[in-house]
Amino acid sequence: MSKTKTSYEYSIEICSTCDGKGFTTKNVLTDYHRREYDTEFHKCVGCDGSGRLECKITTEKWPHVPREVAT
Ligand SMILES: [Zn+2]
């Protein structure tokens, strides 16, 4: 049996791609002569539009056995 113990922690993080907004903006040139721009909104691909990311932090623990002794 493995002596490794695994524990998980879950947390929520603000998406760094969209700063928690859930979308990203992109300025698109609509009129070259008048230099007009339209702002396009795109659903953030990093967080799927939720603005948050779920984090699963895995911690593994096992007995610390000095290598000289173990071999
Ligand atoms: Zn995002």
N, CA, C, O and the ligand as a Tripos MOL2 file, in Angstrom:
@<TRIPOS>MOLECULE
protein
  285   283    72     0     0
PROTEIN
NO_CHARGES

@<TRIPOS>ATOM
      1 N           0.8320   -1.1950    0.0000 N.3       1 MET1
      2 CA          0.0000    0.0000    0.0000 C.3       1 MET1
      3 C           0.8690    1.2470    0.0000 C.2       1 MET1
      4 O           1.8870    1.3140    0.6880 O.2       1 MET1
      5 N           0.4610    2.2020   -0.7590 N.am      2 SER2
      6 CA          1.2250    3.4410   -0.8300 C.3       2 SER2
      7 C           1.0420    4.2580    0.4380 C.2       2 SER2
      8 O          -0.0610    4.3680    0.9740 O.2       2 SER2
      9 N           2.1310    4.8200    0.9010 N.am      3 LYS3
     10 CA          2.0520    5.6540    2.1020 C.3       3 LYS3
     11 C           1.8200    7.1200    1.7480 C.2       3 LYS3
     12 O           1.7820    7.9880    2.6200 O.2       3 LYS3
     13 N           1.6690    7.3690    0.4850 N.am      4 THR4
     14 CA          1.4290    8.7400    0.0510 C.3       4 THR4
     15 C          -0.0080    9.1300    0.3560 C.2       4 THR4
     16 O          -0.9540    8.4320   -0.0090 O.2       4 THR4
     17 N          -0.1470   10.2590    1.0350 N.am      5 LYS5
     18 CA         -1.4780   10.7560    1.3340 C.3       5 LYS5
     19 C          -1.7500   11.9730    0.4660 C.2       5 LYS5
     20 O          -0.9620   12.9170    0.4000 O.2       5 LYS5
     21 N          -2.8690   11.9120   -0.1780 N.am      6 THR6
     22 CA         -3.2220   13.0050   -1.0750 C.3       6 THR6
     23 C          -4.4110   13.7650   -0.5150 C.2       6 THR6
     24 O          -5.4140   13.1650   -0.1280 O.2       6 THR6
     25 N          -4.2990   15.0670   -0.4740 N.am      7 SER7
     26 CA         -5.4350   15.8840   -0.0570 C.3       7 SER7
     27 C          -5.6550   16.9870   -1.0870 C.2       7 SER7
     28 O          -4.7310   17.4250   -1.7720 O.2       7 SER7
     29 N          -6.8810   17.4100   -1.1690 N.am      8 TYR8
     30 CA         -7.2170   18.4250   -2.1660 C.3       8 TYR8
     31 C          -7.8040   19.6480   -1.4940 C.2       8 TYR8
     32 O          -8.5260   19.5640   -0.5010 O.2       8 TYR8
     33 N          -7.4700   20.7740   -2.0680 N.am      9 GLU9
     34 CA         -8.0820   22.0210   -1.6210 C.3       9 GLU9
     35 C          -8.6790   22.6920   -2.8420 C.2       9 GLU9
     36 O          -8.0960   22.6960   -3.9270 O.2       9 GLU9
     37 N          -9.8380   23.2510   -2.6380 N.am     10 TYR10
     38 CA        -10.4840   23.9270   -3.7580 C.3      10 TYR10
     39 C         -10.6110   25.4110   -3.4440 C.2      10 TYR10
     40 O         -10.9070   25.8020   -2.3150 O.2      10 TYR10
     41 N         -10.3870   26.2080   -4.4440 N.am     11 SER11
     42 CA        -10.5680   27.6380   -4.2480 C.3      11 SER11
     43 C         -11.0070   28.2690   -5.5650 C.2      11 SER11
     44 O         -10.9260   27.6620   -6.6330 O.2      11 SER11
     45 N         -11.4650   29.4820   -5.4510 N.am     12 ILE12
     46 CA        -11.9160   30.2260   -6.6230 C.3      12 ILE12
     47 C         -10.9670   31.3970   -6.8420 C.2      12 ILE12
     48 O         -10.6270   32.1250   -5.9080 O.2      12 ILE12
     49 N         -10.5600   31.5610   -8.0570 N.am     13 GLU13
     50 CA         -9.6530   32.6490   -8.4020 C.3      13 GLU13
     51 C         -10.2700   33.5350   -9.4740 C.2      13 GLU13
     52 O         -11.0420   33.0780  -10.3170 O.2      13 GLU13
     53 N          -9.9170   34.7890   -9.4200 N.am     14 ILE14
     54 CA        -10.3410   35.7110  -10.4760 C.3      14 ILE14
     55 C          -9.5470   35.3790  -11.7400 C.2      14 ILE14
     56 O          -8.3300   35.2030  -11.7020 O.2      14 ILE14
     57 N         -10.2570   35.3010  -12.8350 N.am     15 CYS15
     58 CA         -9.5830   35.0050  -14.1000 C.3      15 CYS15
     59 C          -8.6670   36.1600  -14.4840 C.2      15 CYS15
     60 O          -9.0970   37.3120  -14.5410 O.2      15 CYS15
     61 N          -7.4120   35.8450  -14.7450 N.am     16 SER16
     62 CA         -6.4510   36.9060  -15.0540 C.3      16 SER16
     63 C          -6.5390   37.3440  -16.5140 C.2      16 SER16
     64 O          -6.0520   38.4140  -16.8810 O.2      16 SER16
     65 N          -7.1610   36.5100  -17.3400 N.am     17 THR17
     66 CA         -7.2820   36.8650  -18.7590 C.3      17 THR17
     67 C          -8.2400   38.0400  -18.9490 C.2      17 THR17
     68 O          -7.9860   38.9400  -19.7500 O.2      17 THR17
     69 N          -9.3470   38.0180  -18.1990 N.am     18 CYS18
     70 CA        -10.3710   39.0470  -18.3640 C.3      18 CYS18
     71 C         -10.5470   39.8900  -17.1070 C.2      18 CYS18
     72 O         -11.4490   40.7260  -17.0590 O.2      18 CYS18
     73 N          -9.7200   39.6990  -16.1000 N.am     19 ASP19
     74 CA         -9.8220   40.4130  -14.8220 C.3      19 ASP19
     75 C         -11.1780   40.2170  -14.1510 C.2      19 ASP19
     76 O         -11.6760   41.1260  -13.4880 O.2      19 ASP19
     77 N         -11.7660   39.0620  -14.3140 N.am     20 GLY20
     78 CA        -13.0200   38.7540  -13.6350 C.3      20 GLY20
     79 C         -14.2610   39.2550  -14.3430 C.2      20 GLY20
     80 O         -15.3710   39.0970  -13.8360 O.2      20 GLY20
     81 N         -14.0860   39.8610  -15.5190 N.am     21 LYS21
     82 CA        -15.2370   40.4140  -16.2270 C.3      21 LYS21
     83 C         -16.0010   39.3470  -17.0160 C.2      21 LYS21
     84 O         -17.2030   39.4800  -17.2440 O.2      21 LYS21
     85 N         -15.3170   38.3190  -17.4180 N.am     22 GLY22
     86 CA        -15.9690   37.2570  -18.1790 C.3      22 GLY22
     87 C         -15.9160   37.4470  -19.6810 C.2      22 GLY22
     88 O         -16.3310   36.5760  -20.4460 O.2      22 GLY22
     89 N         -15.4080   38.5810  -20.0910 N.am     23 PHE23
     90 CA        -15.2850   38.8200  -21.5280 C.3      23 PHE23
     91 C         -14.0260   39.6360  -21.8130 C.2      23 PHE23
     92 O         -13.4830   40.3020  -20.9320 O.2      23 PHE23
     93 N         -13.5970   39.5690  -23.0100 N.am     24 THR24
     94 CA        -12.4630   40.3810  -23.4330 C.3      24 THR24
     95 C         -12.9310   41.3050  -24.5510 C.2      24 THR24
     96 O         -13.8410   40.9610  -25.3050 O.2      24 THR24
     97 N         -12.3300   42.4400  -24.6560 N.am     25 THR25
     98 CA        -12.7250   43.4000  -25.6850 C.3      25 THR25
     99 C         -11.6340   43.5270  -26.7330 C.2      25 THR25
    100 O         -10.4470   43.3260  -26.4800 O.2      25 THR25
    101 N         -12.0960   43.8670  -27.9010 N.am     26 LYS26
    102 CA        -11.1650   44.0250  -29.0090 C.3      26 LYS26
    103 C         -11.6700   45.1950  -29.8540 C.2      26 LYS26
    104 O         -12.8320   45.2150  -30.2610 O.2      26 LYS26
    105 N         -10.8190   46.1410  -30.1070 N.am     27 ASN27
    106 CA        -11.2140   47.2750  -30.9300 C.3      27 ASN27
    107 C         -11.0140   46.9440  -32.4040 C.2      27 ASN27
    108 O          -9.9160   46.6100  -32.8480 O.2      27 ASN27
    109 N         -12.0980   47.0490  -33.1350 N.am     28 VAL28
    110 CA        -12.0510   46.7090  -34.5410 C.3      28 VAL28
    111 C         -12.2680   47.9780  -35.3600 C.2      28 VAL28
    112 O         -13.2220   48.7220  -35.1350 O.2      28 VAL28
    113 N         -11.3950   48.2030  -36.2840 N.am     29 LEU29
    114 CA        -11.4990   49.3750  -37.1510 C.3      29 LEU29
    115 C         -12.6830   49.1920  -38.1060 C.2      29 LEU29
    116 O         -12.7040   48.2580  -38.9080 O.2      29 LEU29
    117 N         -13.6660   50.0950  -38.0120 N.am     30 THR30
    118 CA        -14.8390   49.9630  -38.8740 C.3      30 THR30
    119 C         -14.7960   50.9520  -40.0350 C.2      30 THR30
    120 O         -15.3020   50.6660  -41.1210 O.2      30 THR30
    121 N         -14.1980   52.1010  -39.8050 N.am     31 ASP31
    122 CA        -14.1010   53.0860  -40.8790 C.3      31 ASP31
    123 C         -12.6740   53.6090  -40.9320 C.2      31 ASP31
    124 O         -12.2290   54.3760  -40.0790 O.2      31 ASP31
    125 N         -11.9920   53.1720  -41.9470 N.am     32 TYR32
    126 CA        -10.5810   53.5200  -42.0450 C.3      32 TYR32
    127 C         -10.3850   55.0290  -42.1860 C.2      32 TYR32
    128 O          -9.4750   55.6020  -41.5860 O.2      32 TYR32
    129 N         -11.2540   55.6720  -42.9910 N.am     33 HIS33
    130 CA        -11.0710   57.0970  -43.2790 C.3      33 HIS33
    131 C         -11.4090   57.9820  -42.0890 C.2      33 HIS33
    132 O         -10.7500   58.9870  -41.8220 O.2      33 HIS33
    133 N         -12.4580   57.5730  -41.3840 N.am     34 ARG34
    134 CA        -12.8490   58.3750  -40.2210 C.3      34 ARG34
    135 C         -12.2080   57.8630  -38.9340 C.2      34 ARG34
    136 O         -12.4180   58.4060  -37.8500 O.2      34 ARG34
    137 N         -11.4330   56.8180  -39.0890 N.am     35 ARG35
    138 CA        -10.7360   56.2150  -37.9450 C.3      35 ARG35
    139 C         -11.7010   55.8530  -36.8210 C.2      35 ARG35
    140 O         -11.4680   56.1510  -35.6490 O.2      35 ARG35
    141 N         -12.7920   55.2000  -37.2170 N.am     36 GLU36
    142 CA        -13.7720   54.7700  -36.2210 C.3      36 GLU36
    143 C         -13.5200   53.3270  -35.8140 C.2      36 GLU36
    144 O         -13.1570   52.4610  -36.6110 O.2      36 GLU36
    145 N         -13.7290   53.1350  -34.5660 N.am     37 TYR37
    146 CA        -13.5180   51.8000  -34.0270 C.3      37 TYR37
    147 C         -14.7900   51.2950  -33.3670 C.2      37 TYR37
    148 O         -15.5580   52.0620  -32.7850 O.2      37 TYR37
    149 N         -14.9920   50.0200  -33.4690 N.am     38 ASP38
    150 CA        -16.0710   49.3640  -32.7510 C.3      38 ASP38
    151 C         -15.4310   48.4420  -31.7190 C.2      38 ASP38
    152 O         -14.4050   47.8110  -31.9700 O.2      38 ASP38
    153 N         -16.0440   48.3860  -30.5970 N.am     39 THR39
    154 CA        -15.5220   47.4750  -29.5830 C.3      39 THR39
    155 C         -16.2820   46.1620  -29.6440 C.2      39 THR39
    156 O         -17.4970   46.1120  -29.4510 O.2      39 THR39
    157 N         -15.5570   45.1350  -29.9090 N.am     40 GLU40
    158 CA        -16.1650   43.8000  -29.9460 C.3      40 GLU40
    159 C         -15.9690   43.1310  -28.6010 C.2      40 GLU40
    160 O         -14.8980   43.2010  -27.9990 O.2      40 GLU40
    161 N         -17.0200   42.4870  -28.1470 N.am     41 PHE41
    162 CA        -16.9290   41.7490  -26.8940 C.3      41 PHE41
    163 C         -16.8490   40.2580  -27.1930 C.2      41 PHE41
    164 O         -17.6540   39.7110  -27.9460 O.2      41 PHE41
    165 N         -15.8980   39.6430  -26.6090 N.am     42 HIS42
    166 CA        -15.7470   38.2030  -26.8060 C.3      42 HIS42
    167 C         -15.8020   37.5120  -25.4570 C.2      42 HIS42
    168 O         -15.1840   37.9420  -24.4830 O.2      42 HIS42
    169 N         -16.5440   36.4500  -25.4340 N.am     43 LYS43
    170 CA        -16.5790   35.6510  -24.2040 C.3      43 LYS43
    171 C         -15.1640   35.1540  -23.9090 C.2      43 LYS43
    172 O         -14.4780   34.6170  -24.7790 O.2      43 LYS43
    173 N         -14.7630   35.3450  -22.6960 N.am     44 CYS44
    174 CA        -13.4100   34.9540  -22.3160 C.3      44 CYS44
    175 C         -13.2370   33.4300  -22.4400 C.2      44 CYS44
    176 O         -14.0200   32.6500  -21.8990 O.2      44 CYS44
    177 N         -12.2090   33.0490  -23.1520 N.am     45 VAL45
    178 CA        -11.9840   31.6110  -23.3340 C.3      45 VAL45
    179 C         -11.3010   30.9920  -22.1110 C.2      45 VAL45
    180 O         -11.3360   29.7790  -21.9030 O.2      45 VAL45
    181 N         -10.6840   31.8590  -21.3130 N.am     46 GLY46
    182 CA         -9.9690   31.3510  -20.1340 C.3      46 GLY46
    183 C         -10.9080   30.8510  -19.0600 C.2      46 GLY46
    184 O         -10.6180   29.8630  -18.3850 O.2      46 GLY46
    185 N         -12.0430   31.5340  -18.8950 N.am     47 CYS47
    186 CA        -12.9620   31.1920  -17.8070 C.3      47 CYS47
    187 C         -14.3480   30.8450  -18.3380 C.2      47 CYS47
    188 O         -15.2760   30.6410  -17.5560 O.2      47 CYS47
    189 N         -14.4940   30.7780  -19.6440 N.am     48 ASP48
    190 CA        -15.7710   30.4410  -20.2760 C.3      48 ASP48
    191 C         -16.8570   31.4510  -19.9180 C.2      48 ASP48
    192 O         -18.0320   31.0990  -19.8200 O.2      48 ASP48
    193 N         -16.4620   32.6890  -19.7260 N.am     49 GLY49
    194 CA        -17.4350   33.7450  -19.4960 C.3      49 GLY49
    195 C         -17.8670   33.9380  -18.0590 C.2      49 GLY49
    196 O         -18.7090   34.7910  -17.7780 O.2      49 GLY49
    197 N         -17.3120   33.1720  -17.1500 N.am     50 SER50
    198 CA        -17.7470   33.2800  -15.7590 C.3      50 SER50
    199 C         -16.9120   34.2750  -14.9610 C.2      50 SER50
    200 O         -17.3470   34.7550  -13.9130 O.2      50 SER50
    201 N         -15.7390   34.5800  -15.4420 N.am     51 GLY51
    202 CA        -14.8720   35.5090  -14.7300 C.3      51 GLY51
    203 C         -14.1060   34.8940  -13.5660 C.2      51 GLY51
    204 O         -13.2820   35.5470  -12.9260 O.2      51 GLY51
    205 N         -14.3970   33.6300  -13.3100 N.am     52 ARG52
    206 CA        -13.7380   32.9590  -12.1840 C.3      52 ARG52
    207 C         -13.1410   31.6480  -12.6480 C.2      52 ARG52
    208 O         -13.5940   31.0360  -13.6150 O.2      52 ARG52
    209 N         -12.1400   31.2470  -11.9480 N.am     53 LEU53
    210 CA        -11.5250   29.9610  -12.2260 C.3      53 LEU53
    211 C         -11.5530   29.1280  -10.9500 C.2      53 LEU53
    212 O         -11.2780   29.6270   -9.8590 O.2      53 LEU53
    213 N         -11.8790   27.8900  -11.1040 N.am     54 GLU54
    214 CA        -11.8250   26.9830   -9.9590 C.3      54 GLU54
    215 C         -10.4310   26.3910   -9.8990 C.2      54 GLU54
    216 O          -9.8790   25.9620  -10.9120 O.2      54 GLU54
    217 N          -9.8800   26.3730   -8.7200 N.am     55 CYS55
    218 CA         -8.5510   25.8210   -8.5540 C.3      55 CYS55
    219 C          -8.6240   24.5850   -7.6790 C.2      55 CYS55
    220 O          -9.2940   24.5740   -6.6460 O.2      55 CYS55
    221 N          -7.9460   23.5760   -8.0960 N.am     56 LYS56
    222 CA         -7.8260   22.3740   -7.2930 C.3      56 LYS56
    223 C          -6.3480   22.2270   -6.9700 C.2      56 LYS56
    224 O          -5.5130   21.9990   -7.8460 O.2      56 LYS56
    225 N          -6.0610   22.3620   -5.7080 N.am     57 ILE57
    226 CA         -4.6650   22.2720   -5.2890 C.3      57 ILE57
    227 C          -4.4450   20.8980   -4.6790 C.2      57 ILE57
    228 O          -5.0700   20.5290   -3.6840 O.2      57 ILE57
    229 N          -3.5650   20.1690   -5.2850 N.am     58 THR58
    230 CA         -3.2790   18.8190   -4.8170 C.3      58 THR58
    231 C          -2.0500   18.8300   -3.9140 C.2      58 THR58
    232 O          -0.9940   19.3330   -4.2970 O.2      58 THR58
    233 N          -2.1910   18.2820   -2.7370 N.am     59 THR59
    234 CA         -1.0590   18.1680   -1.8310 C.3      59 THR59
    235 C          -0.7930   16.6910   -1.5860 C.2      59 THR59
    236 O          -1.6780   15.9510   -1.1560 O.2      59 THR59
    237 N           0.4060   16.2810   -1.8560 N.am     60 GLU60
    238 CA          0.7810   14.8890   -1.6000 C.3      60 GLU60
    239 C           1.8000   14.8530   -0.4830 C.2      60 GLU60
    240 O           2.7710   15.6090   -0.4680 O.2      60 GLU60
    241 N           1.5570   13.9690    0.4320 N.am     61 LYS61
    242 CA          2.4810   13.8330    1.5570 C.3      61 LYS61
    243 C           2.9010   12.3880    1.6860 C.2      61 LYS61
    244 O           2.0920   11.4770    1.5110 O.2      61 LYS61
    245 N           4.1410   12.1850    1.9860 N.am     62 TRP62
    246 CA          4.6260   10.8360    2.2310 C.3      62 TRP62
    247 C           5.7460   10.9020    3.2620 C.2      62 TRP62
    248 O           6.3340   11.9610    3.4790 O.2      62 TRP62
    249 N           6.0370    9.7830    3.8900 N.am     63 PRO63
    250 CA          7.0510    9.7890    4.9520 C.3      63 PRO63
    251 C           8.4040   10.2480    4.4290 C.2      63 PRO63
    252 O           8.8620    9.8360    3.3640 O.2      63 PRO63
    253 N           9.0070   11.0910    5.1960 N.am     64 HIS64
    254 CA         10.3440   11.5500    4.8310 C.3      64 HIS64
    255 C          11.3530   10.5430    5.3790 C.2      64 HIS64
    256 O          11.6180   10.4810    6.5800 O.2      64 HIS64
    257 N          11.8910    9.7760    4.4750 N.am     65 VAL65
    258 CA         12.8820    8.7870    4.8990 C.3      65 VAL65
    259 C          14.2140    9.1650    4.2410 C.2      65 VAL65
    260 O          14.3100    9.2400    3.0160 O.2      65 VAL65
    261 N          15.2200    9.3960    5.0500 N.am     66 PRO66
    262 CA         16.5260    9.7300    4.4620 C.3      66 PRO66
    263 C          16.9860    8.6260    3.5070 C.2      66 PRO66
    264 O          16.8770    7.4380    3.8120 O.2      66 PRO66
    265 N          17.4980    9.0390    2.3530 N.am     67 ARG67
    266 CA         17.8080    8.0700    1.3000 C.3      67 ARG67
    267 C          18.8710    7.0530    1.7160 C.2      67 ARG67
    268 O          18.8240    5.8990    1.2900 O.2      67 ARG67
    269 N          19.8400    7.4800    2.5550 N.am     68 GLU68
    270 CA         20.8990    6.5540    2.9440 C.3      68 GLU68
    271 C          20.3290    5.3740    3.7260 C.2      68 GLU68
    272 O          20.7940    4.2400    3.6140 O.2      68 GLU68
    273 N          19.3050    5.6810    4.5240 N.am     69 VAL69
    274 CA         18.7000    4.6520    5.3440 C.3      69 VAL69
    275 C          17.7980    3.7380    4.4930 C.2      69 VAL69
    276 O          17.7350    2.5260    4.6950 O.2      69 VAL69
    277 N          17.1150    4.3630    3.5480 N.am     70 ALA70
    278 CA         16.1270    3.6290    2.7620 C.3      70 ALA70
    279 C          16.7700    2.6000    1.8430 C.2      70 ALA70
    280 O          16.1720    1.5590    1.5730 O.2      70 ALA70
    281 N          17.9540    2.8670    1.3680 N.am     71 THR71
    282 CA         18.5670    1.9400    0.3930 C.3      71 THR71
    283 C          19.3870    0.8630    1.0760 C.2      71 THR71
    284 O          19.9650    0.0080    0.4040 O.2      71 THR71
    285 ZN        -11.7740   35.1110  -18.0530 Zn       72 ZN72
@<TRIPOS>BOND
     1     1     2 1
     2     2     3 1
     3     3     4 2
     4     3     5 am
     5     5     6 1
     6     6     7 1
     7     7     8 2
     8     7     9 am
     9     9    10 1
    10    10    11 1
    11    11    12 2
    12    11    13 am
    13    13    14 1
    14    14    15 1
    15    15    16 2
    16    15    17 am
    17    17    18 1
    18    18    19 1
    19    19    20 2
    20    19    21 am
    21    21    22 1
    22    22    23 1
    23    23    24 2
    24    23    25 am
    25    25    26 1
    26    26    27 1
    27    27    28 2
    28    27    29 am
    29    29    30 1
    30    30    31 1
    31    31    32 2
    32    31    33 am
    33    33    34 1
    34    34    35 1
    35    35    36 2
    36    35    37 am
    37    37    38 1
    38    38    39 1
    39    39    40 2
    40    39    41 am
    41    41    42 1
    42    42    43 1
    43    43    44 2
    44    43    45 am
    45    45    46 1
    46    46    47 1
    47    47    48 2
    48    47    49 am
    49    49    50 1
    50    50    51 1
    51    51    52 2
    52    51    53 am
    53    53    54 1
    54    54    55 1
    55    55    56 2
    56    55    57 am
    57    57    58 1
    58    58    59 1
    59    59    60 2
    60    59    61 am
    61    61    62 1
    62    62    63 1
    63    63    64 2
    64    63    65 am
    65    65    66 1
    66    66    67 1
    67    67    68 2
    68    67    69 am
    69    69    70 1
    70    70    71 1
    71    71    72 2
    72    71    73 am
    73    73    74 1
    74    74    75 1
    75    75    76 2
    76    75    77 am
    77    77    78 1
    78    78    79 1
    79    79    80 2
    80    79    81 am
    81    81    82 1
    82    82    83 1
    83    83    84 2
    84    83    85 am
    85    85    86 1
    86    86    87 1
    87    87    88 2
    88    87    89 am
    89    89    90 1
    90    90    91 1
    91    91    92 2
    92    91    93 am
    93    93    94 1
    94    94    95 1
    95    95    96 2
    96    95    97 am
    97    97    98 1
    98    98    99 1
    99    99   100 2
   100    99   101 am
   101   101   102 1
   102   102   103 1
   103   103   104 2
   104   103   105 am
   105   105   106 1
   106   106   107 1
   107   107   108 2
   108   107   109 am
   109   109   110 1
   110   110   111 1
   111   111   112 2
   112   111   113 am
   113   113   114 1
   114   114   115 1
   115   115   116 2
   116   115   117 am
   117   117   118 1
   118   118   119 1
   119   119   120 2
   120   119   121 am
   121   121   122 1
   122   122   123 1
   123   123   124 2
   124   123   125 am
   125   125   126 1
   126   126   127 1
   127   127   128 2
   128   127   129 am
   129   129   130 1
   130   130   131 1
   131   131   132 2
   132   131   133 am
   133   133   134 1
   134   134   135 1
   135   135   136 2
   136   135   137 am
   137   137   138 1
   138   138   139 1
   139   139   140 2
   140   139   141 am
   141   141   142 1
   142   142   143 1
   143   143   144 2
   144   143   145 am
   145   145   146 1
   146   146   147 1
   147   147   148 2
   148   147   149 am
   149   149   150 1
   150   150   151 1
   151   151   152 2
   152   151   153 am
   153   153   154 1
   154   154   155 1
   155   155   156 2
   156   155   157 am
   157   157   158 1
   158   158   159 1
   159   159   160 2
   160   159   161 am
   161   161   162 1
   162   162   163 1
   163   163   164 2
   164   163   165 am
   165   165   166 1
   166   166   167 1
   167   167   168 2
   168   167   169 am
   169   169   170 1
   170   170   171 1
   171   171   172 2
   172   171   173 am
   173   173   174 1
   174   174   175 1
   175   175   176 2
   176   175   177 am
   177   177   178 1
   178   178   179 1
   179   179   180 2
   180   179   181 am
   181   181   182 1
   182   182   183 1
   183   183   184 2
   184   183   185 am
   185   185   186 1
   186   186   187 1
   187   187   188 2
   188   187   189 am
   189   189   190 1
   190   190   191 1
   191   191   192 2
   192   191   193 am
   193   193   194 1
   194   194   195 1
   195   195   196 2
   196   195   197 am
   197   197   198 1
   198   198   199 1
   199   199   200 2
   200   199   201 am
   201   201   202 1
   202   202   203 1
   203   203   204 2
   204   203   205 am
   205   205   206 1
   206   206   207 1
   207   207   208 2
   208   207   209 am
   209   209   210 1
   210   210   211 1
   211   211   212 2
   212   211   213 am
   213   213   214 1
   214   214   215 1
   215   215   216 2
   216   215   217 am
   217   217   218 1
   218   218   219 1
   219   219   220 2
   220   219   221 am
   221   221   222 1
   222   222   223 1
   223   223   224 2
   224   223   225 am
   225   225   226 1
   226   226   227 1
   227   227   228 2
   228   227   229 am
   229   229   230 1
   230   230   231 1
   231   231   232 2
   232   231   233 am
   233   233   234 1
   234   234   235 1
   235   235   236 2
   236   235   237 am
   237   237   238 1
   238   238   239 1
   239   239   240 2
   240   239   241 am
   241   241   242 1
   242   242   243 1
   243   243   244 2
   244   243   245 am
   245   245   246 1
   246   246   247 1
   247   247   248 2
   248   247   249 am
   249   249   250 1
   250   250   251 1
   251   251   252 2
   252   251   253 am
   253   253   254 1
   254   254   255 1
   255   255   256 2
   256   255   257 am
   257   257   258 1
   258   258   259 1
   259   259   260 2
   260   259   261 am
   261   261   262 1
   262   262   263 1
   263   263   264 2
   264   263   265 am
   265   265   266 1
   266   266   267 1
   267   267   268 2
   268   267   269 am
   269   269   270 1
   270   270   271 1
   271   271   272 2
   272   271   273 am
   273   273   274 1
   274   274   275 1
   275   275   276 2
   276   275   277 am
   277   277   278 1
   278   278   279 1
   279   279   280 2
   280   279   281 am
   281   281   282 1
   282   282   283 1
   283   283   284 2
@<TRIPOS>SUBSTRUCTURE
     1 MET1         2 RESIDUE 1 A MET
     2 SER2         6 RESIDUE 1 A SER
     3 LYS3        10 RESIDUE 1 A LYS
     4 THR4        14 RESIDUE 1 A THR
     5 LYS5        18 RESIDUE 1 A LYS
     6 THR6        22 RESIDUE 1 A THR
     7 SER7        26 RESIDUE 1 A SER
     8 TYR8        30 RESIDUE 1 A TYR
     9 GLU9        34 RESIDUE 1 A GLU
    10 TYR10       38 RESIDUE 1 A TYR
    11 SER11       42 RESIDUE 1 A SER
    12 ILE12       46 RESIDUE 1 A ILE
    13 GLU13       50 RESIDUE 1 A GLU
    14 ILE14       54 RESIDUE 1 A ILE
    15 CYS15       58 RESIDUE 1 A CYS
    16 SER16       62 RESIDUE 1 A SER
    17 THR17       66 RESIDUE 1 A THR
    18 CYS18       70 RESIDUE 1 A CYS
    19 ASP19       74 RESIDUE 1 A ASP
    20 GLY20       78 RESIDUE 1 A GLY
    21 LYS21       82 RESIDUE 1 A LYS
    22 GLY22       86 RESIDUE 1 A GLY
    23 PHE23       90 RESIDUE 1 A PHE
    24 THR24       94 RESIDUE 1 A THR
    25 THR25       98 RESIDUE 1 A THR
    26 LYS26      102 RESIDUE 1 A LYS
    27 ASN27      106 RESIDUE 1 A ASN
    28 VAL28      110 RESIDUE 1 A VAL
    29 LEU29      114 RESIDUE 1 A LEU
    30 THR30      118 RESIDUE 1 A THR
    31 ASP31      122 RESIDUE 1 A ASP
    32 TYR32      126 RESIDUE 1 A TYR
    33 HIS33      130 RESIDUE 1 A HIS
    34 ARG34      134 RESIDUE 1 A ARG
    35 ARG35      138 RESIDUE 1 A ARG
    36 GLU36      142 RESIDUE 1 A GLU
    37 TYR37      146 RESIDUE 1 A TYR
    38 ASP38      150 RESIDUE 1 A ASP
    39 THR39      154 RESIDUE 1 A THR
    40 GLU40      158 RESIDUE 1 A GLU
    41 PHE41      162 RESIDUE 1 A PHE
    42 HIS42      166 RESIDUE 1 A HIS
    43 LYS43      170 RESIDUE 1 A LYS
    44 CYS44      174 RESIDUE 1 A CYS
    45 VAL45      178 RESIDUE 1 A VAL
    46 GLY46      182 RESIDUE 1 A GLY
    47 CYS47      186 RESIDUE 1 A CYS
    48 ASP48      190 RESIDUE 1 A ASP
    49 GLY49      194 RESIDUE 1 A GLY
    50 SER50      198 RESIDUE 1 A SER
    51 GLY51      202 RESIDUE 1 A GLY
    52 ARG52      206 RESIDUE 1 A ARG
    53 LEU53      210 RESIDUE 1 A LEU
    54 GLU54      214 RESIDUE 1 A GLU
    55 CYS55      218 RESIDUE 1 A CYS
    56 LYS56      222 RESIDUE 1 A LYS
    57 ILE57      226 RESIDUE 1 A ILE
    58 THR58      230 RESIDUE 1 A THR
    59 THR59      234 RESIDUE 1 A THR
    60 GLU60      238 RESIDUE 1 A GLU
    61 LYS61      242 RESIDUE 1 A LYS
    62 TRP62      246 RESIDUE 1 A TRP
    63 PRO63      250 RESIDUE 1 A PRO
    64 HIS64      254 RESIDUE 1 A HIS
    65 VAL65      258 RESIDUE 1 A VAL
    66 PRO66      262 RESIDUE 1 A PRO
    67 ARG67      266 RESIDUE 1 A ARG
    68 GLU68      270 RESIDUE 1 A GLU
    69 VAL69      274 RESIDUE 1 A VAL
    70 ALA70      278 RESIDUE 1 A ALA
    71 THR71      282 RESIDUE 1 A THR
    72 ZN72       285 GROUP 0 **** ****
